[in-house]
Amino acid sequence: MRIPIYQVDNFTSRIFSGNPAAVCRLQRWLPDQTMQAIAAENNLSETAYYTREGTQYHLRWFTPTVEVDLCGHATLASAHVIWTIRKESCAARLEFQSRSGMLTVEREGALYALDFPALAPAECAVDPGLVAGLGAHPNLVLGARDYLCVFESEEEVRALTPNMERLTALDRFAVIATAPGRDCDFVSRFFAPAQGVAEDPVTGSAHCTLAPYWSRRLGKKKLFARQVSRRGGEIWCEDRGERVRIAGHAVTVLEGEIEVG
């Protein structure tokens, strides 16, 4: 059986930057172990799989090692495949049923805008291994799905060289490092070695936590952010209370088929 597969760079308007994701269009779900094996073979931070029932899509995401509940850049990639590559829909809005409930993507000019649940951070008990894992002392640590580590400057975030083995042992899904940006509202980096992703190039789901935090801190609802990984990316965010709008560009890198026995 041959399955269409696409690779898309997300939260960027240039190939070989942003966050790459693979997208597979399925007629029906494959066994979980097969989808996990394909994701491991792709060796990207995320491989998305989608099926269609009428006008509604069902979407799942896998890292090279685990299935995850929420992924921004691979959702954006899936919308790009449906609209731009496969041209399956003329609608201005797509609906995806997922493990995190209903997610939507809308076209806004050249941008794809995701509507995701907000994951606002709050005070939390901090794993004693966090500072040792980061190799630096943040000014503030809050918790949601991930640890949110707030630093004084963009330079501190860029200079981080975490110990991935120590971060793997932490008691949360991942670690977000953030600070005010020089030419944007805020910058971030995202480390999830326990999920098979040492550093994610650009992380849509992290902005479900970042947008509410920076919205409150800066007193503004609409924000422009940069993820300052090696590949880098740009994200337009809006805090909408219980939801977060996360928007970015996407570009096609390759198209092909994968053989599944």
QUIMORA-V997994 format. One record per residue. N is the residue number from 1. RES is the residue in three letters. PSI is psi in degrees with one decimal (999 if undefined). D_FIRST is the distance of its C-alpha to the first C-alpha in whole Angstrom. Layout:
n:N res:RES psi:PSI d_first:D_FIRST
n:N res:RES psi:PSI d_first:D_FIRST
//
This chain:
n:1 res:MET psi:132.0 d_first:0
n:2 res:ARG psi:133.6 d_first:4
n:3 res:ILE psi:130.0 d_first:7
n:4 res:PRO psi:137.5 d_first:10
n:5 res:ILE psi:142.3 d_first:13
n:6 res:TYR psi:148.0 d_first:16
n:7 res:GLN psi:130.1 d_first:19
n:8 res:VAL psi:134.2 d_first:23
n:9 res:ASP psi:130.1 d_first:26
n:10 res:ASN psi:153.9 d_first:28
n:11 res:PHE psi:39.0 d_first:32
n:12 res:THR psi:156.3 d_first:33
n:13 res:SER psi:7.4 d_first:33
n:14 res:ARG psi:136.3 d_first:33
n:15 res:ILE psi:156.9 d_first:29
n:16 res:PHE psi:24.2 d_first:30
n:17 res:SER psi:-174.1 d_first:32
n:18 res:GLY psi:-156.0 d_first:31
n:19 res:ASN psi:115.6 d_first:28
n:20 res:PRO psi:141.9 d_first:25
n:21 res:ALA psi:146.5 d_first:22
n:22 res:ALA psi:146.7 d_first:18
n:23 res:VAL psi:127.7 d_first:16
n:24 res:CYS psi:128.0 d_first:13
n:25 res:ARG psi:118.3 d_first:13
n:26 res:LEU psi:144.5 d_first:11
n:27 res:GLN psi:-31.1 d_first:11
n:28 res:ARG psi:159.9 d_first:12
n:29 res:TRP psi:137.6 d_first:13
n:30 res:LEU psi:164.4 d_first:11
n:31 res:PRO psi:145.2 d_first:13
n:32 res:ASP psi:-39.5 d_first:16
n:33 res:GLN psi:-29.6 d_first:16
n:34 res:THR psi:-43.9 d_first:12
n:35 res:MET psi:-38.3 d_first:13
n:36 res:GLN psi:-38.6 d_first:17
n:37 res:ALA psi:-39.7 d_first:15
n:38 res:ILE psi:-43.0 d_first:13
n:39 res:ALA psi:-40.0 d_first:17
n:40 res:ALA psi:-38.9 d_first:19
n:41 res:GLU psi:-40.7 d_first:17
n:42 res:ASN psi:-36.1 d_first:17
n:43 res:ASN psi:34.8 d_first:21
n:44 res:LEU psi:165.1 d_first:22
n:45 res:SER psi:-32.9 d_first:24
n:46 res:GLU psi:142.6 d_first:22
n:47 res:THR psi:125.5 d_first:18
n:48 res:ALA psi:144.5 d_first:18
n:49 res:TYR psi:134.1 d_first:16
n:50 res:TYR psi:149.5 d_first:16
n:51 res:THR psi:165.5 d_first:16
n:52 res:ARG psi:136.1 d_first:18
n:53 res:GLU psi:104.1 d_first:21
n:54 res:GLY psi:-123.7 d_first:23
n:55 res:THR psi:-1.3 d_first:25
n:56 res:GLN psi:142.8 d_first:24
n:57 res:TYR psi:150.6 d_first:22
n:58 res:HIS psi:136.0 d_first:21
n:59 res:LEU psi:136.2 d_first:20
n:60 res:ARG psi:154.8 d_first:20
n:61 res:TRP psi:139.3 d_first:21
n:62 res:PHE psi:132.1 d_first:20
n:63 res:THR psi:-179.3 d_first:22
n:64 res:PRO psi:-14.6 d_first:21
n:65 res:THR psi:-23.6 d_first:23
n:66 res:VAL psi:157.5 d_first:23
n:67 res:GLU psi:140.9 d_first:23
n:68 res:VAL psi:161.3 d_first:25
n:69 res:ASP psi:-23.0 d_first:27
n:70 res:LEU psi:133.6 d_first:28
n:71 res:CYS psi:123.2 d_first:27
n:72 res:GLY psi:-52.7 d_first:28
n:73 res:HIS psi:-31.5 d_first:27
n:74 res:ALA psi:-22.9 d_first:23
n:75 res:THR psi:-44.0 d_first:24
n:76 res:LEU psi:-42.8 d_first:26
n:77 res:ALA psi:-39.7 d_first:23
n:78 res:SER psi:-42.5 d_first:21
n:79 res:ALA psi:-40.6 d_first:24
n:80 res:HIS psi:-41.9 d_first:24
n:81 res:VAL psi:-46.1 d_first:20
n:82 res:ILE psi:-45.1 d_first:21
n:83 res:TRP psi:-47.4 d_first:24
n:84 res:THR psi:-37.9 d_first:24
n:85 res:ILE psi:-57.2 d_first:21
n:86 res:ARG psi:-18.7 d_first:19
n:87 res:LYS psi:48.0 d_first:22
n:88 res:GLU psi:-19.0 d_first:21
n:89 res:SER psi:144.1 d_first:25
n:90 res:CYS psi:0.0 d_first:28
n:91 res:ALA psi:150.5 d_first:30
n:92 res:ALA psi:-5.7 d_first:32
n:93 res:ARG psi:132.9 d_first:31
n:94 res:LEU psi:144.4 d_first:27
n:95 res:GLU psi:130.4 d_first:27
n:96 res:PHE psi:124.2 d_first:25
n:97 res:GLN psi:131.1 d_first:25
n:98 res:SER psi:179.1 d_first:25
n:99 res:ARG psi:-13.2 d_first:27
n:100 res:SER psi:21.9 d_first:30
n:101 res:GLY psi:-161.1 d_first:30
n:102 res:MET psi:128.4 d_first:30
n:103 res:LEU psi:143.1 d_first:29
n:104 res:THR psi:153.0 d_first:30
n:105 res:VAL psi:133.1 d_first:30
n:106 res:GLU psi:149.2 d_first:32
n:107 res:ARG psi:128.3 d_first:33
n:108 res:GLU psi:85.7 d_first:36
n:109 res:GLY psi:-124.8 d_first:37
n:110 res:ALA psi:-3.7 d_first:35
n:111 res:LEU psi:150.7 d_first:34
n:112 res:TYR psi:127.7 d_first:31
n:113 res:ALA psi:121.2 d_first:33
n:114 res:LEU psi:142.6 d_first:32
n:115 res:ASP psi:107.7 d_first:34
n:116 res:PHE psi:159.1 d_first:34
n:117 res:PRO psi:139.5 d_first:36
n:118 res:ALA psi:141.4 d_first:39
n:119 res:LEU psi:69.4 d_first:39
n:120 res:ALA psi:136.2 d_first:43
n:121 res:PRO psi:157.7 d_first:44
n:122 res:ALA psi:168.3 d_first:47
n:123 res:GLU psi:145.1 d_first:50
n:124 res:CYS psi:161.5 d_first:48
n:125 res:ALA psi:140.1 d_first:49
n:126 res:VAL psi:126.8 d_first:48
n:127 res:ASP psi:129.7 d_first:46
n:128 res:PRO psi:-16.5 d_first:49
n:129 res:GLY psi:-3.0 d_first:46
n:130 res:LEU psi:-51.0 d_first:45
n:131 res:VAL psi:-43.1 d_first:48
n:132 res:ALA psi:-37.5 d_first:47
n:133 res:GLY psi:-41.5 d_first:44
n:134 res:LEU psi:-29.9 d_first:44
n:135 res:GLY psi:21.2 d_first:47
n:136 res:ALA psi:158.2 d_first:49
n:137 res:HIS psi:109.5 d_first:51
n:138 res:PRO psi:157.0 d_first:50
n:139 res:ASN psi:-30.3 d_first:53
n:140 res:LEU psi:140.9 d_first:51
n:141 res:VAL psi:124.8 d_first:48
n:142 res:LEU psi:170.1 d_first:46
n:143 res:GLY psi:142.9 d_first:44
n:144 res:ALA psi:-128.3 d_first:41
n:145 res:ARG psi:-39.8 d_first:37
n:146 res:ASP psi:164.9 d_first:38
n:147 res:TYR psi:135.4 d_first:41
n:148 res:LEU psi:111.8 d_first:43
n:149 res:CYS psi:114.3 d_first:45
n:150 res:VAL psi:125.8 d_first:48
n:151 res:PHE psi:169.1 d_first:49
n:152 res:GLU psi:-36.5 d_first:52
n:153 res:SER psi:157.6 d_first:51
n:154 res:GLU psi:-37.6 d_first:48
n:155 res:GLU psi:-38.8 d_first:49
n:156 res:GLU psi:-40.9 d_first:49
n:157 res:VAL psi:-43.9 d_first:45
n:158 res:ARG psi:-32.8 d_first:44
n:159 res:ALA psi:-7.7 d_first:46
n:160 res:LEU psi:135.7 d_first:44
n:161 res:THR psi:78.2 d_first:43
n:162 res:PRO psi:155.4 d_first:42
n:163 res:ASN psi:103.1 d_first:41
n:164 res:MET psi:-31.9 d_first:38
n:165 res:GLU psi:-41.1 d_first:38
n:166 res:ARG psi:-37.6 d_first:41
n:167 res:LEU psi:-32.2 d_first:39
n:168 res:THR psi:-29.7 d_first:36
n:169 res:ALA psi:-1.8 d_first:39
n:170 res:LEU psi:165.5 d_first:40
n:171 res:ASP psi:15.6 d_first:40
n:172 res:ARG psi:166.4 d_first:38
n:173 res:PHE psi:-44.5 d_first:34
n:174 res:ALA psi:-178.9 d_first:35
n:175 res:VAL psi:127.0 d_first:38
n:176 res:ILE psi:129.9 d_first:39
n:177 res:ALA psi:134.6 d_first:42
n:178 res:THR psi:159.8 d_first:44
n:179 res:ALA psi:164.6 d_first:47
n:180 res:PRO psi:146.3 d_first:49
n:181 res:GLY psi:155.1 d_first:48
n:182 res:ARG psi:-42.0 d_first:50
n:183 res:ASP psi:23.5 d_first:48
n:184 res:CYS psi:175.2 d_first:46
n:185 res:ASP psi:-41.1 d_first:47
n:186 res:PHE psi:159.8 d_first:45
n:187 res:VAL psi:163.7 d_first:43
n:188 res:SER psi:163.6 d_first:41
n:189 res:ARG psi:159.1 d_first:38
n:190 res:PHE psi:124.6 d_first:36
n:191 res:PHE psi:122.9 d_first:35
n:192 res:ALA psi:56.6 d_first:33
n:193 res:PRO psi:-28.0 d_first:32
n:194 res:ALA psi:-18.0 d_first:32
n:195 res:GLN psi:10.3 d_first:29
n:196 res:GLY psi:11.1 d_first:27
n:197 res:VAL psi:101.1 d_first:29
n:198 res:ALA psi:-61.4 d_first:32
n:199 res:GLU psi:123.7 d_first:33
n:200 res:ASP psi:131.7 d_first:31
n:201 res:PRO psi:-47.5 d_first:32
n:202 res:VAL psi:130.8 d_first:32
n:203 res:THR psi:101.6 d_first:32
n:204 res:GLY psi:-45.8 d_first:32
n:205 res:SER psi:-28.9 d_first:32
n:206 res:ALA psi:-28.3 d_first:35
n:207 res:HIS psi:-8.3 d_first:37
n:208 res:CYS psi:-24.3 d_first:37
n:209 res:THR psi:-40.8 d_first:40
n:210 res:LEU psi:-44.0 d_first:41
n:211 res:ALA psi:-48.7 d_first:42
n:212 res:PRO psi:-38.9 d_first:44
n:213 res:TYR psi:-52.1 d_first:46
n:214 res:TRP psi:-28.1 d_first:47
n:215 res:SER psi:-46.4 d_first:48
n:216 res:ARG psi:-43.1 d_first:50
n:217 res:ARG psi:-39.5 d_first:52
n:218 res:LEU psi:-11.5 d_first:52
n:219 res:GLY psi:35.8 d_first:53
n:220 res:LYS psi:147.5 d_first:50
n:221 res:LYS psi:-36.2 d_first:47
n:222 res:LYS psi:132.6 d_first:45
n:223 res:LEU psi:148.1 d_first:44
n:224 res:PHE psi:128.3 d_first:43
n:225 res:ALA psi:156.6 d_first:41
n:226 res:ARG psi:136.0 d_first:40
n:227 res:GLN psi:121.5 d_first:38
n:228 res:VAL psi:45.0 d_first:39
n:229 res:SER psi:179.2 d_first:37
n:230 res:ARG psi:-41.9 d_first:36
n:231 res:ARG psi:-37.2 d_first:34
n:232 res:GLY psi:158.1 d_first:36
n:233 res:GLY psi:167.0 d_first:35
n:234 res:GLU psi:135.7 d_first:37
n:235 res:ILE psi:132.0 d_first:37
n:236 res:TRP psi:123.9 d_first:39
n:237 res:CYS psi:155.1 d_first:40
n:238 res:GLU psi:126.3 d_first:42
n:239 res:ASP psi:117.2 d_first:43
n:240 res:ARG psi:35.5 d_first:43
n:241 res:GLY psi:-107.2 d_first:44
n:242 res:GLU psi:-7.2 d_first:42
n:243 res:ARG psi:160.6 d_first:39
n:244 res:VAL psi:132.8 d_first:38
n:245 res:ARG psi:128.2 d_first:37
n:246 res:ILE psi:116.6 d_first:35
n:247 res:ALA psi:149.7 d_first:35
n:248 res:GLY psi:175.5 d_first:33
n:249 res:HIS psi:169.1 d_first:32
n:250 res:ALA psi:145.0 d_first:28
n:251 res:VAL psi:141.5 d_first:27
n:252 res:THR psi:135.1 d_first:24
n:253 res:VAL psi:-45.1 d_first:23
n:254 res:LEU psi:159.1 d_first:20
n:255 res:GLU psi:145.0 d_first:17
n:256 res:GLY psi:-159.6 d_first:13
n:257 res:GLU psi:148.8 d_first:10
n:258 res:ILE psi:135.4 d_first:8
n:259 res:GLU psi:122.4 d_first:6
n:260 res:VAL psi:120.1 d_first:5
n:261 res:GLY psi:999 d_first:6
//
